[in-house]
Amino acid sequence: MGRPRKLPDPERDPAQYPRLHVQTFLDVYATERGASPRTIDAYRRDVIDCARFLRAQGVECIEDVRPAHLREYLYSLKDADPERGIAPRENSTVRRRLSALRSWFRTLVAEGLVTVDPTERLDAPQRWRSLPDVLTVDEVTRLLSAPSLDERLAFRDRAMLELAYGAGLRVSEWIGLQQKDVLLEDGLVRVFGKGSKERLVPIGRSAIGAVAVYLRELRPVLERGQGKGLLFLNGQGRPLTRMGAWKILQKYVALAGIEKHVSPHTLRHSFATHLLEGGADLRAVQEMLGHADIATTQIYTHVDREYLRSVHKQYHPRG
């Protein structure tokens, strides 16, 4: 027997969206623009996909479409969905969809079917900043618990991971920390960031405890006169390198069973995101990260908005 014939999806028929004028757009665009059948077919798929999204949001009439609806639609494209022909975070796909939406509304404006073009102020994806990868709180907990006392350098590794996440440090900052820069009694770490700009960052009890144990139990053993006063040393008593720090992190990512791509900067991204999710002030996070411009810190508010969206969708009765 042959494969069963797949029935057409009624929702993919442009005639199903009369008040959104999908069929009108396609007819006018094909006639007046002389577009190729391939272009028309691509625009048909893209506009119908948006029309289905709008209908799911309760928008049935073209006059009710707002920029916010289309912005939400474009943001929704960052999630993989083979049925919709979307790869995760594939900006080329989003740019094509945005082009189709602009053609749709410009055509309808020209035809007098709508008075305002809601696509005028939509940003193209090349202007979007990529959201940084972050670990969940559970993943961070697993990572920080991964160093086993059976490991010779477990005290160093635990202290390093706790401090990197607990203070949101760049990898160059954590391997460049001097012993004197860790003010355990004050619960602070003195960091020299880009341009040797100094900042003080609070650290919590877990980081304070881990660093204290490392300083008492292991660092004196590692020090052989070549440590240069730096906090973290390798197994030969020399300053830890970027590559050394990266290898240590990868070792514990694997032991913790974390399947995401994790770099030293992932811990910094996670630090900022978890603070904002907990209600921290953006200016305070900017200060702790050592960002000269708050616009750099604001990328994390996008992560926070995604988190708030998911909470709203999950818990609001009309989410």
Buried (B, 14 or more C-beta within 10 A) or exposed (E): EEEEEEEEEEEEEBEBBEEBBBBBBBBBBBEEEEBEEEBBEBBBBBBBBBBBBBBEBEBBEBEBBEBEBBBBBBBBBBEEEEEBBBBEBBBEBBBBBBBBBBBBBBBBBEEEBBEEBBBEEBEEBEEBEEBBBBBEEEBBEBBBEBBEEEBEBBBBBBBBBBBBBBBBBBBEBBBBBEBEBBEBEEEBBBBBBEEEEEBBBEBEEBBBBBBBBBBEEBBEEBBEEEBEEBBBBBEEBBBBEEEBBBEBBEBBBEBBEBEEEBBBBBBBBBBBBBBBBEEBEBEEBBBBBBBEEEEEBBBBBBBBEBBEEEEEEEEEEEE
